[in-house]
Amino acid sequence: MRAGPSGETAGAIAEALNTPAPTLSFHLKELERAGLISQRRESRNLIYAVRIARMRELLGFLMNDCCGGRPEICDIAMKECCDDA
């Protein structure tokens, strides 16, 4: 998400998340399969980028589903959980 639509290499993502390459590879493949990220090749590197519109759709669905149509509830929860992020 931090790199935005320009994306980041798998190696840089693994390093930033301190995640072993096989574990990251599994998760990136699942995120791509779900349509939340895209993958492209630049030379020898695979670049992964967030698909902003799809991510917004997912977050909108989660906000409506978990908050029962009351977004102010989720807004409070999001602020509590994510203020330090």
Stockholm file with secondary structure:
# STOCKHOLM 1.0

chainA/1-85         MRAGPSGETAGAIAEALNTPAPTLSFHLKELERAGLISQRRESRNLIYAVRIARMRELLGFLMNDCCGGRPEICDIAMKECCDDA
#=GR chainA/1-85 SS CTTGGGCEEHHHHHHHHTCCHHHHHHHHHHHHHTTSEEEEEETTEEEEEECHHHHHHHHHHHHHHHHTTCHHHHHHHHHHHHTTC
#=GC SS_cons        CTTGGGCEEHHHHHHHHTCCHHHHHHHHHHHHHTTSEEEEEETTEEEEEECHHHHHHHHHHHHHHHHTTCHHHHHHHHHHHHTTC
//
